[in-house]
Each structure stands twice: as C-alpha cells, then as structure tokens.
C-alpha cells in the first residue's frame, strides 16, 4: 500500500488485469502521486487497468486532471482503463464536466472488462 498526503493506493494483479484501489482525497497535492502509481503499474504491461475509486472521499479539478492523465497514459500504453466504484458525487462531477464520456465506468470492481476488449 502506497500512501502520503491524503491518498493511499494498493495495486493487485488478477491475470492480465491490474486492480488499483484508491483511498482518500484526490486533489492538487495527491494527483501527481496517483499518476506516478499508474505509471509504475503500466510498466508491468497489464491488458486492463481497473481503478477502484469507491473510497475516494474528495476530488477537485486537479484530481480530475490526474484521472484524465492516468487514463491517457493507459491508452497510450495500449491498456484498457476502467473506473469502478464511482460514488454519486464523483459521478456527478464527471457528468457535469463531460468527462464521463471519456471513461469506461463500472458500478463495482466485480465487473471487470474483458481482457480482449479494445482500450
């Protein structure tokens, strides 16, 4: 488990899928740490990266930027990127900003995307 500055993360592997659990606040101070964790995870070349944000308690504009950067890095690496466990407040922010269309959103981490799907 990595932590620091209001956010913690845990990366697990399930075959070719990397499961990244994020806990805490996602903001100007913690966003760069999340992007670093995703970058490190992508070095393992997973087919899918599933980020569980069900325990994210706060997300501001910088947090959204970090989520976009994480997604963009995954797509550039040829890895399918999925957000799971999106709570109503974060979902509303994603919807209002139009970012919901950029993410593969799943209700909970038990619904993993197919490893053969295109990112």
C-alpha positions as CSV (number, residue, x, y, z in Angstrom):
1,X,0.0,0.0,0.0
2,X,1.4,3.4,-1.0
3,X,0.3,6.5,0.9
4,X,1.1,10.0,1.5
5,X,-0.5,13.4,1.5
6,X,-4.1,12.3,1.9
7,X,-4.2,9.4,-0.6
8,X,-3.3,5.7,-0.5
9,X,-3.3,3.1,-3.2
10,X,-3.0,-0.6,-3.5
11,X,-2.2,-2.5,-6.7
12,X,-3.2,-6.1,-7.1
13,X,-2.9,-8.4,-10.2
14,X,-5.6,-10.7,-11.5
15,X,-4.0,-12.3,-14.5
16,X,-3.5,-9.6,-17.1
17,X,-5.7,-7.1,-15.2
18,X,-4.2,-4.7,-12.7
19,X,-6.5,-3.7,-9.9
20,X,-5.7,-0.3,-8.4
21,X,-7.6,0.7,-5.2
22,X,-7.5,4.4,-4.3
23,X,-8.4,5.7,-0.9
24,X,-8.6,9.3,0.3
25,X,-8.7,12.7,-1.3
26,X,-7.7,13.3,-5.0
27,X,-6.6,16.9,-5.4
28,X,-3.7,19.2,-6.3
29,X,-1.5,17.6,-3.7
30,X,-2.3,13.9,-4.3
31,X,-3.0,13.8,-8.0
32,X,0.7,13.6,-9.0
33,X,1.2,10.6,-6.7
34,X,-1.7,8.8,-8.3
35,X,-0.3,9.4,-11.8
36,X,3.0,8.0,-10.6
37,X,1.4,4.9,-9.2
38,X,-0.4,4.4,-12.5
39,X,2.8,4.9,-14.5
40,X,4.6,2.3,-12.3
41,X,1.7,-0.1,-12.7
42,X,1.7,0.3,-16.5
43,X,5.4,-0.8,-16.6
44,X,4.1,-4.3,-15.8
45,X,2.1,-4.1,-19.1
46,X,-1.4,-5.1,-18.0
47,X,-4.0,-5.6,-20.6
48,X,-6.6,-3.9,-18.4
49,X,-6.2,-1.4,-15.5
50,X,-9.2,-1.2,-13.2
51,X,-9.1,1.7,-10.8
52,X,-11.5,1.4,-7.9
53,X,-12.4,4.9,-6.6
54,X,-15.1,3.8,-4.2
55,X,-13.1,5.1,-1.3
56,X,-12.2,8.5,-2.8
57,X,-13.6,11.0,-0.4
58,X,-12.9,14.2,-2.4
59,X,-12.0,15.1,-5.9
60,X,-11.3,18.6,-7.2
61,X,-10.3,19.9,-10.7
62,X,-6.7,18.8,-10.2
63,X,-8.0,15.3,-9.2
64,X,-10.0,15.1,-12.4
65,X,-6.8,16.1,-14.3
66,X,-5.0,13.3,-12.6
67,X,-7.7,10.8,-13.6
68,X,-7.5,12.0,-17.2
69,X,-3.7,11.7,-17.2
70,X,-3.9,8.2,-15.8
71,X,-6.5,7.2,-18.4
72,X,-4.4,8.8,-21.2
73,X,-1.2,7.1,-20.1
74,X,-3.0,3.8,-20.0
75,X,-4.5,4.3,-23.5
76,X,-1.1,5.3,-24.9
77,X,0.3,2.1,-23.4
78,X,-2.4,0.0,-25.1
79,X,-4.1,-0.8,-21.8
80,X,-7.8,-0.6,-21.3
81,X,-8.7,1.8,-18.4
82,X,-11.8,1.4,-16.3
83,X,-13.0,3.4,-13.3
84,X,-15.1,1.4,-10.9
85,X,-16.9,2.2,-7.7
86,X,-17.6,5.7,-8.8
87,X,-19.7,7.3,-6.0
88,X,-22.6,9.6,-6.8
89,X,-20.7,12.9,-6.1
90,X,-17.8,11.9,-8.3
91,X,-20.1,10.6,-11.0
92,X,-22.0,14.0,-10.9
93,X,-18.7,15.9,-11.4
94,X,-17.7,13.6,-14.2
95,X,-21.1,14.1,-15.9
96,X,-21.3,17.8,-15.5
97,X,-17.8,18.2,-16.9
98,X,-18.5,15.8,-19.8
99,X,-15.6,13.5,-18.6
100,X,-18.0,10.6,-18.1
101,X,-17.8,10.0,-21.8
102,X,-14.0,9.6,-21.7
103,X,-14.1,6.8,-19.1
104,X,-15.3,3.3,-19.1
105,X,-17.3,3.4,-15.9
106,X,-18.4,0.3,-14.0
107,X,-20.5,0.1,-10.8
108,X,-18.2,-2.1,-8.8
109,X,-14.9,-3.9,-9.1
110,X,-16.6,-7.3,-9.6
111,X,-17.4,-6.3,-13.2
112,X,-14.0,-6.4,-14.9
113,X,-13.8,-5.6,-18.6
114,X,-12.8,-8.4,-21.0
115,X,-9.1,-8.6,-21.4
116,X,-9.6,-9.0,-25.1
117,X,-11.5,-5.7,-25.4
118,X,-10.0,-2.7,-27.2
119,X,-8.9,0.2,-25.0
